[in-house]
């Protein structure tokens, strides 16, 4: 049994809206396992209404689970690193857009600022990738981050190789285990299923 009692996890959500329900399920599991959660959302994640729910609903769900306000601004995310607000950071879902920004050190959303601020202290970041172009345009960014210290991945698989042959989505059910492994400095294997 995984025990996250006393572990502070910054949970960052970006705009892969079709996977929000899976991410919310895992946030609840982390909470039930004892984690203290610091919620962060990218600009798109906290402002766009989609067929998967309104921005207002998604913020309310995240705040209810985490029992605190969601960080939705760059200036709100910046203190995460200096104040050591998290032992580990989970980006779930992590879009291909966010993946590219992280690979190139671009800091223009609360999500990317949260990661930059956190990783500067050499603390682990777990990426739960969900993108339609992981095996196309985003592949170089995936490879780049796999080779940078302190980045870890929730194991990935093609979610629909017939209709979306370049798409990869993490196995959200492995998120708690991948997080526990990253806390020990280990990448959960196999990365690709």
C-alpha positions, -999 to +999 in steps of 0.1 A: +000+000+000+013+034-010+014+059+019+016+096+010+010+108+045+030+140+050+039+143+013+031+176-003+021+171-040+016+200-063-010+188-088-010+207-121-037+203-147-034+213-183-059+213-212-064+177-222-100+180-212-111+145-223-089+131-196-100+154-167-123+127-152-094+103-150-071+129-135-098+139-109-101+102-099-063+100-093-063+132-073-089+117-050-068+086-047-037+106-038-057+125-012-071+092+002-035+080+005-027+109+027-012+135+003-015+172+010-024+187-024-015+221-039-037+225-071-026+245-101-043+249-135-030+263-168-048+292-183-067+270-207-076+244-180-091+270-158-109+291-184-123+270-212-157+255-212-158+222-232-181+193-237-162+176-208-173+203-183-172+240-177-142+258-163-162+267-133-172+231-126-136+218-131-122+244-107-149+235-081-141+198-084-103+204-079-108+228-050-132+204-033-108+175-035-077+195-025-095+216+001-078+248-011-080+274-039-065+265-073-035+285-083-045+301-117-019+328-123+018+329-131+025+351-101+006+326-079+026+297-091+061+313-088+065+308-050+060+270-053+097+265-056+112+292-034+087+284-006+092+246-011+054+242-012+057+207-027+079+176-023+069+164-058+049+178-087+024+159-109+013+174-142-019+155-151-029+157-178+002+170-195-006+182-230+018+181-259+018+219-258+029+219-222+054+192-229+070+214-257+071+244-234+088+224-206+113+209-231+122+245-242+120+261-208+091+284-218+073+298-189+041+315-200+013+298-180+007+289-143+015+253-152+049+259-168+058+285-140+048+259-114+071+233-129+100+257-135+097+270-099+096+235-084+123+218-105+148+245-098+152+229-064+160+195-080+127+181-069+108+155-090+082+163-116+059+135-128+043+140-163+011+122-171+011+127-209-021+129-230-015+141-265-025+132-301+009+139-315+033+122-291+047+100-319+048+129-343+056+166-336+058+161-299+081+131-300+113+152-299+100+169-267+091+137-251+126+123-258+142+155-246+124+155-212+131+117-208+168+127-207+166+155-182+171+147-145+141+150-122+115+144-149+095+112-146+066+098-167+035+079-159+038+048-183+023+055-217+004+036-244-012+042-278-048+049-270-062+043-305-035+032-329-060+027-358-077+061-358-050+082-340-017+064-347+005+091-332-014+095-300-001+085-266-020+086-233-006+077-199-021+049-178-038+071-152-043+042-129-005+040-126-002+076-115+001+070-077+027+043-083+047+064-107+046+092-082+058+070-054+086+057-076+096+092-086+099+102-049+125+074-046+143+087-077+131+059-100+112+059-133+084+034-132+089+008-159+081-001-186+076+035-198+059+023-230+032-004-228 
